[in-house]
Amino acid sequence: MGQVRRNGFLHSRPNMSKRERLERETDAEIRAHIAERVESLVASGMSRSDAEREALRRFGPYDSSRAELLQAARHREQVLTARDRIDSLVHDVGYAFCQLRRSPTLVLAVVGSFALGIGANSTMFGVVDQLLLRPPPHITAPDELVRPTRGTRTLSTEFTSTSFSYPDYVNIRDNARSFSSVAMQTYPNPLSLGLGEDARRVQHILVSGNYFSTLGVGAVLGRPLLPSDDIPPTGSKVVVIGYGLWQREFGGKDDVIGSTLLLASRPFTIVGVAPKGFSGTGRRPIDVWIPVSAAEGLRFAGENWMTEYRTVWLSMVARLKPDISSASTGEDVAAVIKAGREAATGVRDSTTFATPAESYLPRRNELTSTARVALLLGAVSILVLAIACANVANLLLARAMQRRREVAVRLALGISRSRLVRQLLVEGMALAFLGGAAALAVVHWGGALVQRALLGESVWTDSTFSVRVLAFTICVAVVVGLVTSLVPAIQSSAMNLSSSLKEGSKGSGVARSRTRSVLVVVQGALAVLLLSGTGLFALSLRRVHEVPLGMDLDKLVIGQIDLRSVGINDELAEEYFRTTLDRVRRLSGVINATVAEAAPLSNWSSFVGISIPGRDSVRSFDDGPSIHGVDEHYFSTVGTRILRGRPLEEGDMRTGAEPVVVMNEEGARLLWPNEDALGKCVQMKDRGYESICFRVVGIAENTNRQNVVESGTQLRIYRALTLPQGYGPRSYSLIVRPAGNPAEMVEPVRRVMQSAMPGVPYANVQPMDAILDNELRPWRMGATMFTAFGVVALLLSALGLYGVVSYSVTQRMHEMGVRVALGAQRGDVARLVLRHGLALSVFGISVGLVLALASGTFVGPLLYSVSPRDPLVLGSAAIILVAVATIASLAPARRAARVNPLQVLRSD
Amino acid sequence: MPQPIPILRGTLELLVLRALAWKPMHGFEIFTWLDQRGEGQLELLDSALYQALYRLEEKRFIRAKWGVTANKRRARYYELTASGRSHLRAESDQWARYAATVSSILAPT
């Protein structure tokens, strides 16, 4: 495409402004016109003075006509300039694509590097955005919403809590002056939808009637819950369902409003559907919102929920009044709680103190370990991008050098240097945008996986491909396009014309190869950094797996069911579990099964005070003693070894049997430091059997109570699940040890649990690793992502090194030829090249190791029992890189060794 | 001599293109050429002519170059571009059909 070039005129003053020049040109044109007319009038016989007067007259009023013409000319210039710019840009883009089509390998390498680099960044941006940047969706002015907290001070401790009792909530709602509106909510909990074999699990929360109005959220269909639905003591049996449930259960049909939902065997009428993606103030999906006063039997606080101060079971969402800061609400809330409690109990409340309310925005100062790992991976993805950029810059530099002659010719033909730079930039941007487009594919396919792995079950994950991610990708593409093409562009434009033309394509280009070497060193350093990270996380994960738990959890299936929620009494519950256990034990593929009060590591424990006859008091223990009701199969199923004495046996479960307990090693050591605990007597301060003496019959190995990784061990007592005195357990878990894959056992076990008794709610059956997974996720995530990024980094830097070494061999072919001609051995030549490659990588490795040591402080807290400066890990990373560098330099070295001196010397 | 006819809006540009289809000319040459071909019937105004030229240049139907006149004077010469030429062709056909139709309607029966 040809470009229209307009000729200038009157170049006498080169620094004349465009506007001035235009004015001069227009004036010149007017003068020429008038002069020509004068000539023509004179030629037709008029006197010169008459002709001049006539010409001026015909031109019309000079000043206004001139002004009109000037304006038209100015407009013309503006339009033409703009068009020229667009044309030349279009031309440059066309030229760029034309050039790129001629080197498809280069395009593939560059676009591939960009796709990985930008893709990694966009993916991590999406994750970090969800974890840390974005407020919960659909809520009006989420920055005004706060979660009130209260402080409690006892003699020994002090703590802050976000949990309140219902009367606390009512007092704060009615009397606190800091808030324009205060709503309550419980934590999301599973609930059974339908019964028996059709039962499914849904997540519900109980809310106050003003919950939706406080959040400023409406319904997409029907209406939200209203204060009139929630009038204690008995509200209306209505619910708002989540968008997900609406789609799943009702196919998104409009006639869902008014239909009945059987929740934990209670009928509720659906009045509305919440907006898509709305999950309240948290991130876990919610299926059902129930007015708290209508949730008979679903409330944690029991019958006296409206007046009971001691049970704290709900949290609050409060909207701040204008000009009130969350920090200043503490005194207000504390005063209201104190006044309310004192009025109700008549006792002075000396334990409550003021603490500021918390924000509902993602908490930046208080990062979860998943968020910290996500941030770290975000930083790592930037490193990957940096490596990719170094690679691309390297490739473009090499290309720029191959094109020296072409560029020199174009410069000699008069193309301006700025135009040349622009063309190279356009080429770089074209590559970056192609890479960006490919990166979006990476985000789409890979991102969904990463997000699911990192965020787990979260409603927001269905939007991996948000507008924000797209905008981010475009910004990154622009930046990397500029960065990677700027260096080659500047170097090309600064080239010395005559020497380039003379040298042809093999010129020395010392400065340029220095730039490339620096890039390779940077790549090597970053690759070492990433490889060290890979090693550290992999090692952490292995160490976590090696933690002795005192249990063998690899192959267990856990089944839980909340019979109380559908009103099944304790006696029936006992019968249910007896039947279930019986049937499960008879399932083929089940080695062992047990019923216990709580599943291993389930965070559920009853803490009960204990006493020992003959001692005044037993000192209190930080975290325990925890009392655990188990049946006779427990120890053999879970895999906890009995160190001394015997486990609990069938006989111990029978009515009238002697009350006995098994104690863990730590308990025995704490209570009877210098004696044998076997045969000793413990009393529990619980539910009316304080006077009963439980004889210790066995000592079990220590186990973790709550987490895989926890500090310290606690005193733990195992007692019979069904106490002889007829006290039933507080809850039940079914624990099954299958012979094969636990995942395959989930459905059979669930079927048994669902059908062992008619009208039971949904049974939640999971393999133990699914439960453990939540805890191990940060390390597993770190290990996997670091490995992925590390491999990419290694590949990219190997490519970069190969490129540089191979290029320098091409440059030095002549020198090599001379060396061989002068009698150098081919091995010497190869060694020379290898040494060059290794020198670069060793330099890079040293820089990388220094960086790794320096970044240890940040990575340290994310690792498990691995030092961030672990010499083995850092050493291995270095060795891997040396190996890769050697391999990358081998091919160019071989090429150098095969040099034919005759051919090389003759080509000069 | 009868009163000259004012040029209909938009027609001047077409006339200028026609003039330049003959050969590249500077402003006064175009003026003279049109005046002669129109046998003095058309009311040509200097500033209107130049404005038409600038508009055509803006649309890239013509382009300008500085040159020297027969009287050794520097002047801006205009020449037709390829797109100007095809525009002229299309517009002339249109104009001819239009004129013929209007004339046939107006013709006394």
Interface residues (C-beta under 8 A of the other chain):
Chain A: V4 R6 N7 F9 E25 A28 E29 I30 A32 H33 A35 E36 R37 E39 S40 R58 F59 G60 S65 E68 L69 A72 A73 H75 R76 V79 L80 R83
Chain B: H26 G27 F28 E29 F31 T32 L45 D46 S47 Y50 Q51 Y54 R55 E57 E58 R60 R63 A64 K65 W66 T69 N71 R73 R74 A75 R76 T81
